Structure formats: C-alpha cells, structure tokens
Amino acid sequence: MKLILFPPVPLALGIGLLSGIWLGVLIFSLLYLGVLYLAEKWGSDGWLLLFCGGEPLVLVTAGVSWEGAVLLQVLVLWAAFSLTSDQSAPGGGWVLVGSGCILGAGAGIAALGKVGPALLVVGGLMLLAFCLVWLVEHQMRSRAEIGQ
C-alpha cells in the first residue's frame, strides 16, 4: 500500500485526543482503514470509495477544529487521487476539482458551527447514499464485463 493513504488516520486521532472526541474519531478511523482495504483491492476504481470513507473523519473533526478538518480534507483528497490511474484530465482539472472540494468542505465546516448536529446527520446520510449508488454501479459494471 502507498504511504500517502495513511496520514489522515494519525491526524484525525491526534485531533480527537486533543479535543476529547477520541471515541468518534477512533470509530471513523477504523471505518477509513476498512474502506482503505477495499479501495486498494478495487484498484483505480476505489478512489471514490476512499474519498467517501474519509469524509466522516473530516466531518467529525470539523466540530472541534476547522483548521484540522481542512488539513484532513486535503489529505483525504490527496490519498483518494493517488489511487486513480486516470490521467486523461489535465493537471489543472485536478487542481480545480481539489480546490472545489476543499472550499466545499470549508463551507460545510462553517455551516456545522451554526446549524449543529442535524447537518452532520444529513451529510452522513448523503455520503452513505452516494457510496451505495456507486457500489451498485461498480458491481453492475463488473458483472457486465464478466458477461462479455
């Protein structure tokens, strides 16, 4: 496994220990490691799964440290893009997508400070739905390739 895939876990655990939310961070860190195993097993198709698996870590740390959450978002995005082998998009496109994700996470973090736990639940449910749709699409594509 690539070394770049692991830095989100110690950073999140450090933020969790310093802020007193270590149990939630520990649970989502184990989830991230499980998703990391699946994403590595699926190869270049697993980058989106890894990104979705890292977002709960970002959201749980956003409530106590928005600076740490933005840094964690960058590390999760970097780890996810390190799994993709699609080089068809120009480098500027990846920078634009990454900047949009980071700005979106910053807006979400700012909203979490004002809206509260309801937004966290809605965001988690949206990530779960997105991950399930992607998983079904991946399975259907795998079966179609086997049938040909």
C-alpha positions as CSV (number, residue, x, y, z in Angstrom):
1,M,0.0,0.0,0.0
2,K,1.1,3.5,-0.7
3,L,2.2,5.6,2.3
4,I,0.1,8.6,1.3
5,L,-3.1,6.6,2.1
6,F,-2.4,6.6,5.9
7,P,-1.8,10.2,7.1
8,P,-5.5,11.0,7.6
9,V,-5.7,8.5,10.4
10,P,-3.0,9.8,12.8
11,L,-4.0,13.4,12.1
12,A,-7.6,12.6,13.0
13,L,-6.6,10.6,16.0
14,G,-4.4,13.4,17.2
15,I,-7.2,16.0,16.8
16,G,-9.6,13.6,18.6
17,L,-7.3,13.0,21.5
18,L,-6.6,16.7,21.9
19,S,-10.2,17.7,21.8
20,G,-11.8,14.9,23.7
21,I,-13.8,13.3,20.9
22,W,-11.4,10.3,20.6
23,L,-14.2,7.6,20.5
24,G,-15.9,9.0,17.5
25,V,-12.7,9.6,15.7
26,L,-11.5,6.1,16.6
27,I,-14.7,4.6,15.1
28,F,-14.4,6.6,11.9
29,S,-10.7,5.9,11.7
30,L,-11.4,2.2,11.7
31,L,-14.1,2.8,9.1
32,Y,-11.5,4.6,7.0
33,L,-9.0,1.8,7.3
34,G,-11.7,-0.8,6.3
35,V,-12.6,1.4,3.3
36,L,-8.9,1.8,2.5
37,Y,-8.5,-2.0,2.3
38,L,-11.5,-2.3,-0.1
39,A,-10.3,0.7,-2.2
40,E,-6.8,-0.8,-2.5
41,K,-8.4,-4.1,-3.5
42,W,-10.5,-2.5,-6.2
43,G,-7.6,-0.6,-7.7
44,S,-8.2,2.5,-9.6
45,D,-12.0,2.2,-9.2
46,G,-11.6,2.6,-5.4
47,W,-10.6,6.2,-5.3
48,L,-14.2,7.4,-4.9
49,L,-14.9,4.9,-2.2
50,L,-11.8,6.1,-0.3
51,F,-12.9,9.7,-0.6
52,C,-16.4,8.8,0.8
53,G,-14.8,6.8,3.6
54,G,-12.6,9.7,4.6
55,E,-15.4,12.3,4.7
56,P,-16.8,11.2,8.1
57,L,-13.4,11.8,9.6
58,V,-13.4,15.3,8.2
59,L,-17.0,16.0,9.4
60,V,-16.4,14.6,12.9
61,T,-13.3,16.8,13.4
62,A,-14.9,19.9,11.9
63,G,-16.9,20.5,15.1
64,V,-13.8,21.0,17.2
65,S,-11.1,22.2,14.8
66,W,-11.9,23.7,11.4
67,E,-8.2,24.1,10.7
68,G,-7.6,20.4,11.3
69,A,-10.6,19.5,9.3
70,V,-9.4,21.4,6.3
71,L,-6.0,19.8,6.5
72,L,-7.6,16.5,6.9
73,Q,-9.8,17.2,3.8
74,V,-6.6,17.9,1.8
75,L,-5.0,14.6,3.0
76,V,-8.1,12.6,2.2
77,L,-8.4,14.2,-1.2
78,W,-4.7,13.6,-1.9
79,A,-5.0,9.9,-0.8
80,A,-8.1,9.4,-3.0
81,F,-6.5,10.9,-6.1
82,S,-3.3,8.8,-5.6
83,L,-5.4,5.7,-6.2
84,T,-6.8,6.8,-9.6
85,S,-4.9,5.9,-12.7
86,D,-7.0,8.2,-15.0
87,Q,-4.5,10.7,-16.4
88,S,-6.9,11.9,-19.1
89,A,-7.9,15.0,-17.2
90,P,-5.3,17.8,-17.3
91,G,-3.5,18.7,-14.2
92,G,-5.4,22.0,-13.9
93,G,-8.6,20.0,-13.8
94,W,-7.4,18.0,-10.8
95,V,-6.4,21.3,-9.1
96,L,-9.8,22.8,-9.8
97,V,-11.7,19.7,-8.5
98,G,-9.5,19.6,-5.4
99,S,-10.0,23.3,-4.7
100,G,-13.7,22.9,-5.1
101,C,-13.8,20.0,-2.6
102,I,-11.7,21.9,-0.1
103,L,-13.9,25.1,-0.5
104,G,-17.0,22.9,-0.2
105,A,-15.6,21.3,3.0
106,G,-14.8,24.7,4.4
107,A,-18.4,25.9,3.7
108,G,-19.7,22.7,5.3
109,I,-17.5,23.3,8.4
110,A,-18.7,26.9,8.7
111,A,-22.3,25.6,8.4
112,L,-21.7,23.0,11.1
113,G,-20.7,25.6,13.5
114,K,-24.1,27.3,13.1
115,V,-26.5,24.6,12.2
116,G,-25.4,21.8,14.5
117,P,-25.7,18.1,14.5
118,A,-28.6,17.9,12.1
119,L,-26.4,18.9,9.2
120,L,-23.8,16.2,10.3
121,V,-26.6,13.6,10.1
122,V,-27.8,14.8,6.7
123,G,-24.3,14.9,5.4
124,G,-23.6,11.4,6.6
125,L,-26.8,10.1,5.1
126,M,-25.9,11.7,1.8
127,L,-22.4,10.2,1.8
128,L,-23.9,6.8,2.6
129,A,-26.4,7.1,-0.3
130,F,-23.7,8.2,-2.7
131,C,-21.4,5.4,-1.6
132,L,-24.2,2.8,-2.0
133,V,-25.2,4.1,-5.5
134,W,-21.5,4.0,-6.5
135,L,-21.1,0.4,-5.1
136,V,-24.2,-0.8,-7.1
137,E,-22.9,0.8,-10.3
138,H,-19.4,-0.8,-9.7
139,Q,-21.0,-4.2,-9.2
140,M,-23.2,-3.8,-12.3
141,R,-20.2,-2.8,-14.4
142,S,-18.1,-5.7,-13.1
143,R,-20.9,-8.2,-14.0
144,A,-21.3,-6.7,-17.4
145,E,-17.6,-7.1,-18.1
146,I,-17.7,-10.7,-16.9
147,G,-20.7,-11.4,-19.2
148,Q,-18.9,-10.2,-22.3
